Amino acid sequence: MSQRLYGLIAAPFTVMSEDGSINLDKIEKQAESLVKNGVKGAFICGTTGEGVSLTVAERMKITERWMEVAQEDFAVIVHVGHACLPDSRLLAAHAQKMGAHSIGTMPPFFFKPTSIEALIPFCAEVAAAAPDLPFYYYHIPAMTGVELPMLDFLKSGADLIPNLAGIKYSHNDLMDMSRCVNLDDGKYNILFGRDEILLSALSFGVDGAVGSTYNYMAPVYQRMIKAYEAGDMATARKEQARAQDVIALLHKYGGIPAGKYIMELIGLDCGGVRSPLQSLSEEQCNRLRKELDHVGMFNFCSKI
């Protein structure tokens, strides 16, 4: 499989049992559903997967299971970010041992790097623990509070990070993102992480994306990308607007808990969420289902 990632990469939910423990049994069904809907890979244990709320041992078990069930041409990208550098390196080395496609890390989010000069050495140590795998920096300032120019990261990082492949760019600074896409004639693989404005990113040359809504709305984005590539912008905008209607409801009902409920509605129950997140109440579930029906999501959701 090509090292560079293209198309839709899902950020899967971590399935939880009723007692709050991880449930590995449903990962195979998750993977099958993604393949059925044209998704090219999975970025596991990231934000959607509640990675920072999981133990190192749990994250390793999840990686092992995804690698057991993933088809040969299905890319598994393991998020190894951790506030503790040795634990992040441990996760990275384990991902390489398990045969993952690549790794990614967000920056430390308590003691934060405040400059590119502080960020790069941290990433370099993580990447060095899995030297045979492509390394992606996970840029998500809304969650980490680390908002640094990614163009500078790429320009300065290559010398210390030989396996630097690109960025999972989950931020709305489209100018910085565009300059990353064009740097050194498109040398770096920029995976866009804002599902609600993917169409905008396509216009800047992005050809790969990582997102949570690809778990249950991949057909909408596949049609959008196809229309965009055919020059049919009216259809592309229509499909993006459909996705935005659902994403607006996600925001209204708390993000990840709402996404997990949507998975239940389409036939793949991923369980609850880990504290401090809170699952939706029965009343919230009933309201969300009605609003999802109103925007027509059940006419264009993924098939399980």
N, C-alpha and C positions, 0 to 999 in steps of 0.2 A: 504494500500500500504506500502511496505517496506520503512523504513526510508532511507536506503542506496540507492544511485542512480547508475544505470547501463545503459550501452548503450549510444546512441546518444541523447544529449540535445541541442536543437537549441538555438541560441542567436538571437531572432527575431528583425527585423527592426521595428522602430516606424513609422507607416504610417502617412504621412503628407498631408494635403489638400493644394490646390493651394495658399491659403493665408498664409501658414506656420504654421497653427494650427494643433494639433494632430487630427487624424481621427480614431475614435474608431470603426467605422462601419465594417472595414475589418478584425478586429482581429479574428472574428469567422472563416472567411475563412482561415486565417493564421493557426489557430489551426487545422482545418480540414485537411489542406494540410500536416501538420507535422504528424498527426496521420496516414494518408493514406500512408505516406512514411516510417513508422516504427520508427519515432522519439518518444522518451519516455517522453519528457518534454520541457519546455522553460525557459531560464534564461533571464528574461525581464528587460529592462531599463539598460542594461550594456553598453559596448562600442559600439557594433553594433546597439543597440537601442538608441544611442545618449543620454543616461541617464543624463549625467552631463550638457547637454544643455537644459534640460527640467526643468520646475518649479516643486516644490513639489506637487502642486495641480494636475499638468498634470500627474506626475508619479503615484499618487494615483488613478486617473481615469483609467489609463492604467491597473494598478493592479486589480481594481474592474472589469473591462471588461474581462480580462483574466480569472479571477475566475468565472465569469458568464458563460463563454463558454467552459471552460476546462472540459474534461471528468474526471470521478472519478479517473481513474488510470493514468492520465496525470499529471506529476509533474510541478507545477509552482514555480520557484525559483525567488524571487524578489531581484534585486540588490538595496540596500538601501544606497550605498556609497554616501557621500557628504563631501565637505570641512568643512561644519558646523556640529558639533557633535549633537546639539539639533535637527536639521533637519533630520539627519541620524536616530536618535532615533525615531523621529516621523514617518518616513517611515517604520521603523522596526515594531513599534507597530501597525501601520495600516495593514501591511502585515499579522501579526498574527491575527488581528481582521477579516481580509477577508478570513482566512483559507488557506493561502499559504502553500506549502509543506515545504519551508525553505527560509532563507534569506542569502544574501552574501554582503560583503562590500569590496571595494578597500580602500586603506589608503588615508588620506588627501594628496593632490597633489600640494598644494602651500606651506603651512607650513608643511613640510614633517617630519614624524618620522625618526630619523637617527639611531635608535637602536631598537632591539627587546624589550628592556625595555620600550621604548616610544610607540611602536606599540601596544603591548598587552593591556595596560589599555584603549586605545581608542577603540579597538575592543571589549573589555569586556563591555564597556558601551553601545555600539551599540547592542551587543548580549543580554544584560540584558533587553533591551526594548521589546524583543520577546522571553522570556525564554522558551516557549513551542515549539519553532521551532529550527530545526538544523541550525547551523551557519557555513557558509563557508567564509574563507578569500579569497579574490580575488587578486591573485598575478599576476600583469601585469606591471613589471618594465618599459617596453618600453613606457608606457603611463603615469605612475605615477612618475617615477624616484626613486621609493623606491625599492631597490634591497638588500634584507636581506635574510639570510638563512632560508628557511621554515622549515627545520628540527628543528632548534632551536625554531622557533615559536610554533611548535606543542608540543615540549617537555616542554616548559615553559608556554604555553598558557592554557593548560588543567586545571590548578589549578584555574585560574581566569575566565575561560569561560566554565562553566559546560555543555553548549549545543554545544561545538565545535565539528563539524562533519567532517571537512576536509578543503580542499583547492581547489579552481578553479585555476589550475596551468597553467597560460598563459605565460610561459617562457621556454627558451631552455636549462636550466641547468638540463640536464637529470640525472646527478648524484645526485643532491640534491632532485630532484623529486623521483628518485628510492628509496632513503633512507626514504623519507616520506611514500612511498607506503609500505615499509617493517617495519616501526616503530611499535613496540608493536604488532607483528604478524598481520599486516594489519588492525589495529584498525581504521585508518582514511580513509575516502572516498576522494581519490585524483581524481579530474575531470580534465582531460587534455584539454588545450585550444589552442593548436597549430595544426590546422587541417592538415597543410602541412607535419607534421612528426608524425601523429597519430600512424602509424605502428611501429615506434620506441618506442613509449610509451607503446604500447601493449606488446612489448617484455620485458618490465620492470614490467609488472604485472598490468598496468592500465586497468580497465574494465568499465570506464565511461568517457565521453568527452563532452565538451561544445564548440560549434563553430558556426560561422556565415554561413559557406558554407553548413551546414546541412539543411539550409532553401531551398536550390535549388539543392543540389547534394547528398542527403542522400543515394540514391541507390548505388553510388560508394563505400561509406564507409561501407554500409551493406555487400556488396559483399567482400570487403577487410577483414572485421572482420570475416566473415564466412570462407573465404579461410585461414586466419591465424589460426583460431581455428581448421581447418581440417589439418593443417600442409602443406598446399599448398602455400609456400612462393612465388613461381613464380607468381601466380595469385594475391596474396596480394600486391606484389611490383608493378605489372602492374596497379592495381586499384589505389594505392597511387600515382603513376606517372600521371595518368589521372587527379586526383585532383590537383596535383602540377601544371600541365599545366594551369589550370583555375586560380589557386591562383596566379601564376606569372602574369597573365593578370590583376587580381585584384590590385596587387601592382603597376603595370604599369599605371593603370588608376585611382589611388587614393583611393582604398579601399572601404569604405562605399558607396560613390556615385556610384561606379561601381557595387557593390552588389545590390543596389536598382534598377539599370537599368536591371540587370540580372533577378531580380524578375519580372519586367515588361515584359521581353521577354518570361518568362515561363507562364505568364498569371495572375500574381498577382501584380498589380501596387501599389507600396508603396509610391509613390509621391517623392518629392524632399528631400533635407537635410536642416538642420538648420544652419544658419551662425554661425561660419566662414567657415564651409564646403561649397563646391560649387557643384551643380549638373553638370553632364557632358554636354558639348555642343553637338549640333546635329552632328557635325563632329566627335567628340570623340565617340558618341554612334554608329555611322555608322562603324567606324574603329573597335571598340570593338566587335560589333556583327560579323563582318567578321572574326576576330581572334578567337572568341569563336566557330564559325562554323568550322574553320580550325582545331581546336584541338578536335572537335567532341562532344562538350558539349551537344548539343541538342539531342544526341543519348543516353545520360545517365543522364540527369537532372531529378529532382523530377517532379512528376505529380501533377497538381493542380486539 
